[in-house]
Amino acid sequence: MYSWEQNIRKVIPYTPGEQPKEKDIIKLNTNENPYPPAPGVAKAIKEFDTNSLRKYPDPLIGKLVHSIAVNYGMRDEEVFVGVGSDDVLATAFLTCFNSDKPIIFPDITYSFYDVWAKLFNIPFETKALDENFKIVTEDYLCDNGGVIFPNPNAPTGELMELDEVERIIAANRDVVVIVDEAYIDFGGTSAKSLIKKYDNLLVVQTYSKSRSLAGMRIGFMLGNEKLVKYINDVKYSYNSYTLSNLTIEAGVASMEDTAYFEECVKKVIDVREWTKVELKKRGFIFGDSKSNFIFAKSDRMSGNKLFEELKKRKIYVRHFSKPERIDDYLRISIGTAEEMKIFMEKLDEILGL
Amino acid sequence: MYSWEQNIRKVIPYTPGEQPKEKDIIKLNTNENPYPPAPGVAKAIKEFDTNSLRKYPDPLIGKLVHSIAVNYGMRDEEVFVGVGSDDVLATAFLTCFNSDKPIIFPDITYSFYDVWAKLFNIPFETKALDENFKIVTEDYLCDNGGVIFPNPNAPTGELMELDEVERIIAANRDVVVIVDEAYIDFGGTSAKSLIKKYDNLLVVQTYSKSRSLAGMRIGFMLGNEKLVKYINDVKYSYNSYTLSNLTIEAGVASMEDTAYFEECVKKVIDVREWTKVELKKRGFIFGDSKSNFIFAKSDRMSGNKLFEELKKRKIYVRHFSKPERIDDYLRISIGTAEEMKIFMEKLDEILGL
């Protein structure tokens, strides 16, 4: 051990899903969109004046902030943009969760929440999902230092109805409530309509799933102007220039093509519903996912075994070995119709159906 | 005041130099490179397969890490890459500066250091520069919680010789010493050769100045493998995917074109030396900058007045009103030969020469 190690912050980092380098795989492990980004994105990148990269980008990310604001019926001052929703959420944790009381979130949820809490020394408590993997609203009406949950939840895909979301926000007016809507476009109703009513609400969304731009790193947050200002102050205290002008142009091009966005989302939903029917036929157990993935377990093979068998056949899904309660489940991202057909064929082969 | 505000982290953010939207200005205020990025960067961006943006980028940033390692004679495990050197430095602060003892840095230096310290609740103390704006090595040989300084220093441009840098590193083996070399390519000797000898050393560099890619947001750090691992753990606990594959390709293309890099750096140095001669003729007072800017004061007009007069004539330089000791100085980035000629003409007009 080196003598400087005593002052080092030691953390156990989040492990993202694999990004295999092989070309001929079916990748259903990181909830990416199977369709390419809007055609305008390619155009924006090809036509970008690369000589302008010698200069710093717009620190206000103004053009993209405005584009998002217009699209969601907000004012520019109510929009915050970051390097993917992970950057947005981490910045919000650092800014908003400074109480001595624990923040609360579900026990089975996005695995980054406890990582951020540990990184920033934020006390936290988890609340167990019910036997159907549903969030129990009543658990979130207690005294706490802040609330965060995804809607739909990950990795379960379970949606909470908007009136239940509102109950949680209304019961927690003295802390910030973050609704992480990474998957909301695939079948839920966003809580953004509640921002006018609740100044303690932050709604986080991302370009990574419904907008097919996981690789571009754009996430955003909608909320009360004053709250957004505080979060921007922390952002500007960390890094003035987070998004390149190239990323900003790509983000604007994507946001402007609503028809393409809706078409891709509809295709994902259609394939998801087909996948549910096919999984049911094969004896799988799963809830009514409203996201771009299905969290399912086989009635005849362990999660780990099935994960490994699929991998041998070049199909990557996500398996969480902890907690034990979910270790027989696989999180299966929705690919193209063709990919899901091959997935079913491989399942039949593995399960001997 | 809203009731949730009691738990908010409130900070006074860093104010970056202006990025004016006007087109016909001469911009000498943010130390950008006046020459475009290497030709290979434009090619990499034009040829990039934008459909691949639907997928997450390589979380290891492997291709760029390797390219930097090869270029600087390091192993991949000794290289950390982030969203500009601000992201690299902020992550290093969060990871390495966790002592109860104050970290130390110069009183006149990069204005982000105290902002990060305040953001992360890191105690700090500043050490005064001497009457020639030089860092006093002896001040950094005391008991402390960590050391950081830029070399050359900003906004002074003053270079510390490598043997002095080594004295500071050697005297602080039980804490991490960060040498921030944003401007080192313009005339200094990097401390990277000392990494094999000192496991407590981190050397930070950036693509923003000498590589003409401020807009792309790439910074990097070289250091002991174990130290780099700790910093990567914190990075992966904050955001798994920080650089897009598009940024990675651009970064590799830039790193591979050493001839273009050296040519641009030489041009900046030549114009800087010409600028020194011309400023001296006009009665300016300044040190022997080894960076891509000159920190100078006029013998006949206040810093603020000169800043405003230049701005009226569409020339932007940087003026720091605090501390008082430097409020008559302007930080003038080195533009093209043509831009600096116009700058001199405007100075003559303003100063009545």
Interface residues (C-beta under 8 A of the other chain):
Chain A: Y2 S3 W4 E5 Q6 N7 I8 R9 K10 V11 I12 P13 Y14 T15 P16 G17 Q19 K27 T30 E32 N33 P34 Y35 P36 P37 V41 A42 I45 K46 F48 T50 N51 S52 L53 R54 K55 Y56 P57 D58 P59 V83 G84 D86 D87 A90 L94 T95 C96 F97 N98 S99 V115 W116 K118 L119 G145 G146 R173 D174 V175 V176 D199 N200 S208 S212 L213 A214 G215 M216 R217 N224 K226 L227 Y230 N232 D233 V234 K235 Y236 S237 Y238 N239 S240 Y241 T242 L243 S244 N245 L246 T247 A250
Chain B: Y2 S3 W4 E5 Q6 N7 I8 R9 K10 V11 I12 P13 Y14 T15 P16 G17 Q19 K27 T30 E32 N33 P34 Y35 P36 P37 V41 A42 I45 K46 F48 T50 N51 S52 L53 R54 K55 Y56 P57 D58 P59 V83 G84 D86 D87 A90 L94 T95 C96 F97 N98 S99 V115 W116 K118 L119 G145 G146 R173 D174 V175 V176 D199 N200 S208 S212 L213 A214 G215 M216 R217 N224 K226 L227 Y230 N232 D233 V234 K235 Y236 S237 Y238 N239 S240 Y241 T242 L243 S244 N245 L246 T247 A250
